[in-house]
Amino acid sequence: MASLPRLSGRKVVQIFTQFGWRVARQRGSHIIMIKGGHNATLSIPDHPEVAKGTLRGLIRVADLTVSEFITACQ
């Protein structure tokens, strides 16, 4: 299993933008992202470091694999 890098919430938002997600709004310390044709929303914490379990859950909801996400990080 590939190891996820340590990323800030803002960097995670930038990566999901590459996959067609867009920022819908921000409420408090969470950035909400949506994607056309996708029923789920992503709630990304705007923290200096997003927990790895949280990041894995976001990747799963976005219908991506960890490998795809890591490739987009580079």
C-alpha positions, 0 to 999 in steps of 0.5 A: 500500500502506498504511503500518503504524503503529509499535506496541508488542507490547501494543497489537498484542495489544489490536487482535487481541483486537478480531478475536476472538483471545485470549491463551492464554499468555506465554512469555518475551517472546512473547505467544501468541494463539489463536482458535477455529476457526483452526488458526494461533497468533499469537506476538507479541513483547512489545517496545516496537516490533514490526517492520513485517515481523513485523506484516505476517506476523501480519496475514497469518496472522490472515487480515486485510488491512492496511487492516482492521488499520489501521482497528482501530488508530484 
